[in-house]
């Protein structure tokens, strides 16, 4: 890769939004936002999903997609 070549963007998803998940959801929306797209996150706990929606929406407004409730 040459110095002038564009950086290849990567997409990531965070599954399980436990105690350390903020570290993994913040990086793609802040310090690595120039090369990483946060595709989404997943958790069975709707409160944790809402908290992470709020954290990421502050820095990067995004449409919130609600999960399907049926399998």
C-alpha positions in Angstrom: 0.0 0.0 0.0 1.4 3.4 -1.0 1.2 6.4 1.3 -1.3 8.1 -1.0 -3.6 5.1 -1.3 -7.0 5.5 0.5 -7.4 3.6 3.7 -9.8 0.7 3.4 -12.8 1.2 5.7 -13.8 -1.7 7.9 -17.2 -2.4 9.4 -17.7 -3.8 12.8 -20.6 -4.9 15.1 -20.5 -5.3 18.8 -22.3 -8.3 20.2 -23.0 -8.2 24.0 -23.0 -4.8 25.6 -21.7 -5.7 29.0 -19.5 -3.6 31.4 -16.6 -3.1 28.9 -18.7 -2.6 25.8 -18.4 1.2 25.8 -14.7 0.8 25.0 -15.7 -1.1 21.8 -18.5 1.1 20.8 -16.6 4.4 21.4 -13.6 3.6 19.3 -15.4 3.3 15.9 -17.3 6.5 16.6 -14.4 8.6 17.8 -10.7 7.8 17.5 -11.1 5.3 14.6 -14.1 6.9 12.9 -11.9 7.8 9.8 -11.4 4.1 9.0 -14.1 2.1 10.9 -17.9 2.1 10.5 -19.9 0.8 13.4 -22.5 -1.4 11.7 -24.5 -2.0 14.8 -24.7 -3.7 18.2 -26.7 -6.5 19.6 -27.8 -7.4 23.1 -30.8 -9.1 24.7 -31.1 -6.4 27.3 -33.1 -3.5 25.8 -31.8 -1.1 28.5 -28.2 -1.7 27.4 -29.2 -1.2 23.8 -30.9 2.1 24.7 -27.8 3.3 26.6 -25.5 2.6 23.7 -27.9 4.2 21.3 -27.6 7.4 23.4 -23.9 7.3 23.7 -23.3 6.9 20.0 -26.1 9.3 19.0 -24.4 12.1 20.9 -21.2 11.9 18.8 -22.8 10.6 15.6 -26.5 11.0 15.0 -27.8 7.9 13.4 -31.1 6.2 12.7 -32.0 3.8 15.4 -33.2 0.5 14.1 -35.4 -1.5 16.5 -34.8 -5.3 16.5 -37.3 -7.8 15.4 -39.1 -9.3 18.4 -40.1 -12.6 16.7 -37.7 -15.3 15.6 
